[in-house]
Amino acid sequence: MQQAGNTCGVHVILNAWADILKLQISSSARPHAKFYDEAKLLINRAMAGKTTTREIQAWLYSSKYVVGSYEARNGQVAADPELAAMMQARTAPMNDRRLGEYLDSEDV
């Protein structure tokens, strides 16, 4: 799906989000005109701690970056307490000191 050399970082982040959320990346998706602008906005919001996992998932579906439907996924989320808790998580700002503590821990 990558189009230009400067978009590889966007795809790394989107692929990581899809993997963490256990979503299947679409092999046939083609970016629409505003795809990279929207993706960069979402990434910036996540880095500032201003979005939720649910919003990230919704965008991955609406942009057709992943296969399936958001509605069907909501049914899976409702049936899985761990996944339901993850969907409520708010992203942490990149300057949040807890992020550094997490990255320094032995659990990573």
C-alpha positions in Angstrom: 0.0 0.0 0.0 3.0 2.3 0.4 3.3 4.9 -2.3 6.1 7.3 -1.6 9.4 6.9 0.3 8.4 9.3 3.0 5.3 7.3 3.9 7.0 4.2 5.1 7.0 5.4 8.8 3.2 5.9 8.5 2.8 2.3 7.4 5.0 1.0 10.2 2.8 2.7 12.7 -0.5 1.6 11.0 0.8 -1.9 10.7 1.8 -2.0 14.3 -1.6 -0.7 15.4 -3.3 -3.3 13.3 -1.1 -6.1 14.7 -1.7 -5.0 18.3 -5.4 -4.9 17.7 -5.3 -8.3 16.0 -6.7 -6.8 12.7 -5.9 -8.2 9.3 -4.3 -5.6 7.0 -5.9 -5.4 3.6 -3.6 -6.5 0.7 -5.9 -4.9 -1.9 -6.4 -1.5 -0.2 -5.4 1.6 -2.1 -5.0 4.9 -0.3 -7.6 7.5 -1.1 -6.7 11.2 -1.7 -6.7 12.2 1.9 -5.3 8.9 3.3 -1.9 10.1 4.4 -3.2 13.4 5.7 -5.7 11.6 7.9 -3.2 9.0 9.0 -0.7 11.6 10.0 -3.3 13.5 11.9 -4.4 10.4 13.8 -0.7 9.5 14.5 -0.1 13.1 15.8 -3.2 12.9 18.0 -2.0 9.5 19.4 1.4 11.0 20.1 -0.2 13.9 22.0 -2.4 11.5 24.0 -5.6 12.8 22.4 -7.2 9.7 21.0 -8.4 6.2 22.0 -7.7 2.8 20.8 -11.4 2.6 19.6 -10.8 5.7 17.4 -7.7 4.2 15.9 -9.6 1.0 15.2 -12.5 2.9 13.6 -10.1 4.8 11.3 -8.3 1.6 10.3 -11.7 0.2 9.2 -13.1 3.4 7.6 -9.9 3.9 5.6 -10.1 0.3 4.4 -6.6 -0.3 5.7 -7.9 -3.5 7.4 -10.4 -6.1 6.2 -13.7 -6.7 7.9 -16.3 -4.3 9.3 -16.2 -2.1 12.3 -19.7 -3.3 13.3 -18.7 -7.0 13.3 -15.6 -6.1 15.3 -17.7 -4.4 18.0 -19.4 -7.7 18.5 -16.1 -9.4 19.0 -15.0 -6.7 21.4 -18.1 -7.0 23.5 -17.5 -10.7 23.9 -13.8 -10.3 25.0 -13.3 -8.4 28.3 -9.5 -7.9 27.6 -10.2 -6.4 24.2 -13.0 -4.3 25.5 -10.7 -2.8 28.1 -8.1 -2.1 25.4 -10.7 -0.3 23.3 -11.2 2.2 26.2 -7.5 3.0 26.5 -6.4 6.5 25.8 -3.1 7.0 24.1 -0.2 8.3 26.3 1.5 11.5 25.2 5.1 11.0 24.1 6.3 13.3 26.9 4.4 11.3 29.5 7.1 10.2 32.1 5.3 6.8 32.5 6.2 6.0 28.9 9.9 6.2 29.8 9.4 4.1 32.9 7.6 1.5 30.8 10.3 1.4 28.2 13.0 1.1 30.9 11.2 -1.8 32.6 12.2 -5.4 32.1 8.7 -6.3 31.0 9.3 -4.9 27.5 
